[in-house]
């Protein structure tokens, strides 16, 4: 609404007399104005804590971990104390996830992004500001002062739709941060698995090197005594060289995986040196997880599907706003009272409307409708992709579980049985020491393969768990074979 009022001014030779308002009337008018302002702005309160609360609740429900806000010194000090407590003991997978939520700077930046979305939502709750126009006009001896107060009626008509759109935009941002939460937690868990597995393989590589060194030393002494050929000695030295190379590779891999874990959980400074890892990965469970309704569960709770649905709802709200304002771009209502010290007072009402002679808004409405239909199709495609991703992740996890269990239940027991039988034959002088060394190397390869299978299962299980909640980010490719198993040239060595 536009309100214009012109107040007359006197000629320079005329004395203007103004009768002031009484005190109680002035105070009453001021109180009324303040009450109106408080009524119009009271519901528009900015709360970043409220904006982050849904994501924090998802962190507790999905990850059993806290996602604290760190907006002031007290909150940052509490997060720091929690990090130090977690680093005081060997880090397990759950502690790695919690450390990532405490220290990941990208995730903390996204929490500030939620505050920005909340500010934009609050902005839609505010009434549009009136526009005050003041003008001073002089014509001869006549002087006029014009005052105008304008309201945009079109903004008032679309205020409800803009509020809905602002609320849905905040929900979409919350869904995006929830997806980032899953990515950060999943990467931390996978990096932890890789780091612990690489540490285990490093220990295995050292064991293999010790065995190869002992075999090479024994072959050298036997060669000096004339009990083995030069070919056999060369083969044992080859095994030792390969074991040394494998150890170098294992050390590099362990260092790389440890650094990847440090990046994933956001460690800095002295915390890097304080990081301690357990000696082994958890054992593979004896039974695989139940697979009932995994696809339906994923469709009901995955954040990418929920975000696509909210986008469709937001576009539907915008479509309603476009239909409301599609044909009218400018709509202003004004009440005027023009007075002068030389002319009679004029009163009237004016309405300003853009005539839709050429643009009836049909293109804007059609574009909004097409955007809405597009979002529906995208939502359906996201759901199709999600179901397929869950099926593939479940198949990968189940296959990795079967392989790991077979290594644990069959391959390793058979390798130990073969080793025991070989030792018995050696004690009975039925086989030589070189056969005993060859069998020890074969058993080391079996152990390394079992460690790889155990690592692959936990990686696949992590991806399956995340696929039920949201898309799985690009995981680090796991090596197909252990570096500790490299020295296998003597597996079928001749005597």
C-alpha positions as CSV (number, residue, x, y, z in Angstrom):
1,X,0.0,0.0,0.0
2,X,1.2,3.4,-0.9
3,X,0.3,6.4,1.3
4,X,1.2,9.9,0.2
5,X,0.5,13.0,2.2
6,X,1.5,16.6,1.5
7,X,1.7,19.0,4.4
8,X,1.5,22.8,3.6
9,X,4.1,25.2,4.6
10,X,3.7,28.9,5.1
11,X,5.2,31.7,3.2
12,X,8.3,33.2,4.7
13,X,6.2,36.1,5.9
14,X,3.6,33.9,7.6
15,X,4.1,32.6,11.1
16,X,3.2,29.0,11.6
17,X,1.7,27.9,14.9
18,X,1.8,24.3,15.9
19,X,-0.1,23.0,18.9
20,X,1.9,20.2,20.5
21,X,0.3,16.9,21.6
22,X,-0.3,16.4,25.2
23,X,2.1,14.1,27.1
24,X,-0.2,11.1,27.6
25,X,-1.3,11.1,24.0
26,X,2.3,11.2,22.7
27,X,3.2,8.3,25.1
28,X,0.2,6.3,24.0
29,X,1.0,6.7,20.3
30,X,4.6,5.6,21.0
31,X,3.6,2.6,23.0
32,X,1.1,1.6,20.3
33,X,3.8,1.9,17.6
34,X,6.2,-0.2,19.6
35,X,3.5,-2.8,20.3
36,X,2.8,-3.1,16.6
37,X,6.5,-3.5,15.7
38,X,6.9,-6.1,18.4
39,X,3.9,-8.0,17.1
40,X,5.2,-8.1,13.6
41,X,8.7,-9.1,14.4
42,X,8.3,-11.2,17.5
43,X,7.9,-14.5,15.7
44,X,11.0,-14.0,13.6
45,X,13.8,-15.2,15.9
46,X,17.1,-16.5,14.6
47,X,18.3,-19.8,16.2
48,X,21.2,-21.7,14.6
49,X,20.9,-24.3,17.4
50,X,17.4,-25.1,16.2
51,X,18.5,-25.3,12.6
52,X,21.2,-27.8,13.5
53,X,19.1,-29.9,15.9
54,X,17.6,-32.3,13.2
55,X,21.1,-33.1,11.9
56,X,22.4,-33.6,15.5
57,X,19.5,-36.0,16.1
58,X,20.3,-38.0,13.0
59,X,23.9,-38.3,14.2
60,X,22.7,-39.8,17.4
61,X,20.2,-42.1,15.8
62,X,22.4,-43.3,12.8
63,X,25.9,-43.2,14.2
64,X,25.5,-43.2,18.0
65,X,27.8,-40.2,18.0
66,X,27.4,-36.5,19.0
67,X,27.7,-33.7,16.5
68,X,28.3,-30.7,18.8
69,X,28.1,-27.1,17.8
70,X,31.4,-25.2,18.3
71,X,30.3,-21.6,18.1
72,X,31.9,-20.2,21.3
73,X,34.9,-20.8,23.5
74,X,33.1,-23.1,25.9
75,X,31.8,-25.3,23.2
76,X,35.2,-25.5,21.6
77,X,36.8,-26.3,24.9
78,X,34.3,-29.1,25.5
79,X,35.0,-30.6,22.1
80,X,38.7,-30.4,22.7
81,X,38.4,-32.2,26.0
82,X,36.4,-35.0,24.3
83,X,39.0,-35.4,21.6
84,X,41.8,-35.7,24.1
85,X,39.9,-38.4,26.0
86,X,39.3,-40.4,22.9
87,X,43.0,-40.2,21.9
88,X,44.1,-41.3,25.3
89,X,43.4,-44.9,24.4
90,X,43.7,-47.1,21.3
91,X,41.2,-45.8,18.7
92,X,38.4,-48.1,17.7
93,X,36.0,-47.6,14.8
94,X,33.3,-45.8,16.8
95,X,35.9,-43.5,18.4
96,X,37.2,-42.7,14.9
97,X,33.7,-41.6,13.8
98,X,33.3,-39.5,16.9
99,X,36.6,-37.8,16.4
100,X,35.7,-37.0,12.8
101,X,32.4,-35.3,13.9
102,X,34.4,-33.3,16.5
103,X,37.3,-32.2,14.3
104,X,36.2,-32.2,10.6
105,X,36.4,-28.6,9.5
106,X,34.3,-29.1,6.4
107,X,31.5,-30.5,8.5
108,X,31.8,-27.6,10.9
109,X,31.6,-25.2,8.0
110,X,28.4,-26.8,6.9
111,X,26.9,-26.2,10.3
112,X,27.5,-22.5,9.8
113,X,25.8,-23.0,6.4
114,X,22.8,-24.2,8.3
115,X,22.9,-21.0,10.3
116,X,22.9,-19.1,7.0
117,X,19.8,-21.1,5.8
118,X,18.1,-20.4,9.1
119,X,18.8,-16.6,8.6
120,X,17.2,-16.8,5.2
121,X,14.2,-18.6,6.6
122,X,13.8,-15.9,9.3
123,X,14.0,-13.3,6.6
124,X,10.9,-14.7,4.9
125,X,9.0,-14.3,8.2
126,X,9.6,-10.6,8.4
127,X,7.0,-8.2,7.0
128,X,8.3,-6.1,4.0
129,X,9.6,-2.8,5.1
130,X,7.5,0.3,4.2
131,X,9.1,2.9,2.0
132,X,9.1,6.4,3.3
133,X,9.3,9.2,0.7
134,X,10.0,12.8,1.7
135,X,10.1,15.7,-0.7
136,X,10.4,19.5,-0.5
137,X,8.9,21.5,-3.3
138,X,9.2,25.3,-4.0
139,X,7.1,27.2,-6.5
140,X,7.3,31.0,-6.1
141,X,6.1,31.8,-2.6
142,X,4.5,28.4,-2.2
143,X,6.4,25.7,-0.4
144,X,5.3,22.2,0.0
145,X,6.7,19.2,1.9
146,X,5.5,15.8,0.6
147,X,5.6,12.7,2.7
148,X,4.7,9.2,1.4
149,X,4.4,5.8,3.0
150,X,4.3,2.8,0.6
151,X,3.7,-0.9,1.0
152,X,4.2,-3.4,-1.8
153,X,0.9,-5.4,-1.9
154,X,2.5,-8.0,-4.1
155,X,5.0,-8.9,-1.4
156,X,2.2,-9.2,1.1
157,X,0.3,-11.6,-1.2
158,X,3.3,-13.9,-1.7
159,X,4.5,-13.8,1.9
160,X,3.0,-17.2,2.9
161,X,4.5,-19.0,-0.2
162,X,7.9,-17.4,0.5
163,X,7.7,-18.6,4.1
164,X,7.0,-22.2,2.9
165,X,9.8,-22.0,0.4
166,X,12.2,-20.7,3.0
167,X,11.3,-23.5,5.4
168,X,11.7,-26.1,2.7
169,X,15.1,-24.6,1.7
170,X,16.3,-25.0,5.3
171,X,15.1,-28.6,5.2
172,X,17.0,-29.2,2.0
173,X,20.1,-27.8,3.5
174,X,19.6,-30.0,6.6
175,X,19.4,-33.0,4.3
176,X,22.6,-32.0,2.5
177,X,24.5,-31.6,5.8
178,X,23.1,-35.0,6.9
179,X,24.5,-36.5,3.7
180,X,27.8,-34.9,4.4
181,X,27.6,-36.3,8.0
182,X,27.3,-39.8,6.5
183,X,30.1,-39.2,4.1
184,X,32.4,-38.0,6.9
185,X,31.5,-40.8,9.2
186,X,31.8,-43.4,6.5
187,X,35.1,-42.2,5.3
188,X,36.4,-42.2,8.9
189,X,35.3,-45.7,9.5
190,X,36.7,-47.0,6.2
191,X,40.0,-45.2,6.8
192,X,40.2,-46.7,10.3
193,X,39.7,-50.2,8.8
194,X,42.4,-49.6,6.2
195,X,44.8,-48.2,8.7
196,X,44.5,-51.1,11.1
197,X,44.6,-53.6,8.3
198,X,47.8,-52.0,6.9
199,X,49.3,-52.1,10.3
200,X,48.5,-55.8,10.6
201,X,50.0,-56.5,7.2
202,X,53.1,-54.6,8.2
203,X,53.5,-56.9,11.2
204,X,53.0,-59.9,8.9
205,X,55.6,-58.6,6.5
206,X,58.1,-58.4,9.4
207,X,57.4,-62.0,10.3
208,X,57.9,-63.1,6.7
209,X,61.1,-61.2,6.6
210,X,62.4,-62.9,9.7
211,X,61.5,-66.3,8.3
212,X,63.2,-65.5,5.0
213,X,66.3,-64.2,6.7
214,X,66.5,-67.4,8.8
215,X,66.1,-69.5,5.6
216,X,68.8,-67.6,3.7
217,X,71.2,-67.9,6.7
218,X,70.5,-71.6,7.0
219,X,71.0,-72.2,3.2
220,X,74.3,-70.3,3.3
221,X,75.6,-72.6,6.1
222,X,74.4,-75.7,4.4
223,X,76.0,-74.6,1.2
224,X,79.3,-74.0,3.0
225,X,78.9,-77.5,4.4
226,X,78.2,-78.9,0.9
227,X,74.6,-80.0,1.7
228,X,72.7,-77.8,-0.8
229,X,73.3,-76.6,-4.3
230,X,74.2,-73.1,-5.4
231,X,70.7,-73.0,-7.1
232,X,69.0,-73.6,-3.8
233,X,71.1,-70.9,-2.1
234,X,70.2,-68.4,-4.8
235,X,66.6,-69.1,-4.4
236,X,66.7,-68.5,-0.7
237,X,68.5,-65.3,-1.2
238,X,65.8,-64.3,-3.8
239,X,63.1,-65.0,-1.2
240,X,65.0,-62.8,1.3
241,X,65.3,-59.9,-1.2
242,X,61.6,-60.1,-2.0
243,X,60.7,-60.1,1.7
244,X,62.8,-57.0,2.2
245,X,61.0,-55.3,-0.7
246,X,57.6,-56.4,0.6
247,X,58.4,-54.9,4.0
248,X,59.3,-51.6,2.4
249,X,56.0,-51.6,0.5
250,X,54.1,-52.5,3.7
251,X,55.7,-49.7,5.6
252,X,54.8,-47.2,2.9
253,X,51.2,-48.5,2.8
254,X,50.8,-48.4,6.6
255,X,52.1,-44.8,6.6
256,X,49.7,-43.8,3.8
257,X,46.7,-45.4,5.4
258,X,47.5,-43.8,8.8
259,X,47.7,-40.4,7.1
260,X,44.4,-41.0,5.4
261,X,42.9,-41.7,8.8
262,X,44.4,-38.6,10.2
263,X,42.8,-36.5,7.4
264,X,39.5,-38.3,7.8
265,X,39.2,-37.5,11.5
266,X,40.8,-34.1,11.3
267,X,43.8,-34.4,13.6
268,X,46.2,-31.6,13.9
269,X,49.5,-30.9,15.7
270,X,50.2,-33.0,18.8
271,X,47.1,-35.1,18.2
272,X,48.8,-36.7,15.2
273,X,51.5,-38.2,17.4
274,X,49.0,-39.2,20.1
275,X,47.0,-41.4,17.7
276,X,47.2,-45.1,18.7
277,X,45.5,-47.9,16.8
278,X,44.6,-51.4,18.0
279,X,46.7,-54.4,16.9
280,X,43.9,-56.2,15.0
281,X,40.6,-55.7,13.3
282,X,37.5,-57.2,15.0
283,X,36.8,-60.8,14.1
284,X,34.4,-61.5,11.3
285,X,30.9,-62.3,12.8
286,X,29.8,-65.9,12.5
287,X,26.5,-64.9,10.9
288,X,25.6,-62.4,8.2
289,X,23.2,-59.6,9.0
290,X,19.5,-60.2,8.3
291,X,18.5,-59.0,4.8
292,X,14.8,-58.4,5.3
293,X,13.4,-55.3,3.6
294,X,16.7,-53.5,3.2
295,X,15.5,-51.8,0.0
296,X,12.3,-50.6,1.7
297,X,14.3,-49.4,4.6
298,X,16.6,-47.5,2.3
299,X,13.8,-45.8,0.4
300,X,12.1,-44.7,3.7
301,X,15.2,-43.1,5.2
302,X,17.9,-42.3,2.7
303,X,18.7,-38.6,2.8
304,X,19.1,-38.2,-1.0
305,X,15.5,-39.4,-1.5
306,X,14.2,-37.2,1.2
307,X,16.1,-34.3,-0.2
308,X,14.6,-34.9,-3.6
309,X,11.2,-35.0,-2.1
310,X,11.7,-31.7,-0.3
311,X,12.9,-30.2,-3.6
312,X,9.7,-31.3,-5.3
313,X,7.6,-29.8,-2.5
314,X,9.6,-26.6,-2.6
315,X,9.0,-26.3,-6.4
316,X,5.3,-27.1,-5.8
317,X,5.2,-24.1,-3.4
318,X,7.0,-21.9,-5.9
319,X,4.5,-23.0,-8.6
320,X,1.7,-21.8,-6.4
321,X,3.4,-18.5,-5.9
322,X,4.0,-18.2,-9.6
323,X,0.4,-18.8,-10.4
324,X,-0.6,-16.2,-7.9
325,X,1.8,-13.5,-9.2
326,X,2.3,-14.6,-12.7
327,X,0.0,-12.0,-14.3
328,X,0.6,-9.2,-11.9
329,X,4.1,-7.9,-11.5
330,X,3.5,-4.5,-9.8
331,X,0.5,-3.8,-7.6
332,X,0.5,-0.7,-5.4
333,X,-2.2,1.0,-3.5
334,X,-1.9,4.7,-2.4
335,X,-3.9,7.1,-0.4
336,X,-3.1,10.7,-1.0
337,X,-3.8,13.9,0.8
338,X,-2.3,16.9,-0.9
339,X,-2.6,20.3,0.6
340,X,-1.1,23.7,0.0
341,X,-1.3,27.1,1.6
342,X,-2.6,28.5,-1.8
343,X,-4.9,25.7,-2.9
344,X,-7.8,23.7,-1.4
345,X,-6.9,20.2,0.0
346,X,-7.0,17.3,-2.4
347,X,-7.9,13.8,-1.2
348,X,-8.0,10.6,-3.3
349,X,-7.0,7.0,-3.8
350,X,-4.7,5.7,-6.6
351,X,-4.0,2.1,-7.7
352,X,-0.9,1.3,-9.8
353,X,-1.0,-1.9,-11.9
354,X,1.1,-3.1,-14.8
355,X,-1.2,-3.9,-17.7
356,X,-0.5,-7.4,-18.9
357,X,-0.9,-6.6,-22.6
358,X,2.1,-8.6,-23.8
359,X,3.3,-10.7,-20.8
360,X,0.5,-12.6,-19.1
361,X,3.0,-14.7,-17.0
362,X,2.1,-17.8,-18.9
363,X,5.8,-18.6,-19.6
364,X,6.7,-18.3,-15.9
365,X,3.9,-20.6,-14.9
366,X,4.7,-23.1,-17.6
367,X,8.4,-23.0,-16.6
368,X,7.6,-23.6,-12.9
369,X,5.3,-26.5,-13.9
370,X,8.0,-28.1,-16.0
371,X,10.5,-27.7,-13.1
372,X,8.1,-29.4,-10.8
373,X,7.6,-32.4,-13.2
374,X,11.3,-32.6,-13.7
375,X,11.9,-32.9,-9.9
376,X,9.3,-35.7,-9.7
377,X,11.1,-37.7,-12.4
378,X,14.5,-37.1,-10.7
379,X,13.1,-38.3,-7.4
380,X,11.9,-41.5,-9.0
381,X,15.3,-42.1,-10.6
382,X,17.1,-41.4,-7.3
383,X,14.9,-44.0,-5.7
384,X,15.6,-46.6,-8.4
385,X,19.4,-46.0,-8.1
386,X,19.2,-46.2,-4.3
387,X,17.5,-49.6,-4.4
388,X,20.1,-50.9,-6.9
389,X,22.9,-49.5,-4.8
390,X,21.6,-51.3,-1.7
391,X,21.3,-54.6,-3.6
392,X,24.9,-54.3,-4.9
393,X,26.2,-53.3,-1.5
394,X,24.4,-56.2,0.2
395,X,25.8,-58.7,-2.4
396,X,29.3,-57.3,-2.0
397,X,29.1,-57.5,1.8
398,X,27.7,-61.0,1.8
399,X,30.3,-62.3,-0.6
400,X,33.1,-60.7,1.4
401,X,31.6,-62.3,4.5
402,X,31.6,-65.7,3.0
403,X,35.2,-65.3,1.7
404,X,36.4,-64.1,5.1
405,X,34.6,-66.9,6.9
406,X,36.0,-69.5,4.5
407,X,39.5,-68.2,5.2
408,X,38.9,-68.3,8.9
409,X,37.1,-71.7,9.1
410,X,38.8,-73.7,6.3
411,X,41.9,-72.2,4.8
412,X,43.8,-71.2,8.0
413,X,43.0,-74.5,9.8
414,X,44.1,-76.5,6.8
415,X,47.3,-74.5,6.6
416,X,48.0,-75.1,10.2
417,X,47.3,-78.8,9.8
418,X,49.7,-79.0,6.9
419,X,52.3,-77.2,8.9
420,X,51.9,-79.6,11.8
421,X,52.1,-82.6,9.6
422,X,55.2,-81.3,7.9
423,X,56.8,-80.6,11.3
424,X,56.1,-84.2,12.3
425,X,57.7,-85.5,9.1
426,X,60.7,-83.3,9.7
427,X,61.1,-84.6,13.2
428,X,60.9,-88.1,11.8
429,X,63.6,-87.2,9.3
430,X,61.2,-87.8,6.4
431,X,61.5,-84.3,4.9
432,X,64.3,-81.8,5.0
433,X,64.6,-78.3,6.6
434,X,64.0,-76.6,3.2
435,X,60.5,-78.3,3.1
436,X,59.8,-77.0,6.5
437,X,60.8,-73.4,5.4
438,X,58.7,-73.7,2.3
439,X,55.7,-74.7,4.3
440,X,56.2,-71.8,6.7
441,X,56.1,-69.4,3.8
442,X,53.0,-71.0,2.4
443,X,51.3,-70.6,5.8
444,X,52.4,-66.9,5.9
445,X,50.7,-66.4,2.6
446,X,47.5,-67.9,3.9
447,X,47.6,-65.6,6.9
448,X,48.1,-62.6,4.7
449,X,45.2,-63.6,2.4
450,X,43.0,-64.1,5.5
451,X,43.8,-60.6,6.7
452,X,42.9,-59.1,3.3
453,X,39.6,-60.9,3.4
454,X,38.9,-59.7,6.9
455,X,39.6,-56.1,5.8
456,X,37.5,-56.4,2.7
457,X,34.5,-57.6,4.8
458,X,34.6,-54.7,7.2
459,X,34.9,-52.2,4.3
460,X,31.9,-53.8,2.5
461,X,29.9,-53.9,5.7
462,X,30.6,-50.2,6.2
463,X,29.4,-49.4,2.7
464,X,26.3,-51.4,3.2
465,X,25.4,-49.6,6.4
466,X,25.9,-46.3,4.7
467,X,23.9,-47.2,1.6
468,X,20.9,-47.7,3.8
469,X,21.1,-44.1,4.9
470,X,22.5,-42.3,1.8
471,X,24.8,-42.6,-1.2
472,X,28.2,-44.0,-0.5
473,X,31.1,-41.8,-1.4
474,X,34.1,-42.9,-3.4
475,X,36.0,-45.3,-1.1
476,X,39.7,-45.9,-1.4
477,X,40.3,-48.9,-3.5
478,X,41.6,-51.8,-1.5
479,X,44.5,-53.8,-2.8
480,X,43.7,-57.2,-4.1
481,X,46.6,-58.9,-2.5
482,X,48.7,-58.4,0.5
483,X,52.2,-56.9,0.3
484,X,53.3,-59.4,3.0
485,X,52.6,-62.3,0.6
486,X,55.1,-61.1,-2.1
487,X,57.9,-63.5,-1.3
488,X,56.3,-66.7,-2.7
489,X,59.0,-67.7,-5.1
490,X,60.0,-70.5,-2.9
491,X,56.5,-71.9,-2.6
492,X,57.5,-74.7,-4.9
493,X,61.2,-74.5,-4.6
494,X,63.3,-77.5,-5.6
495,X,65.6,-79.3,-3.4
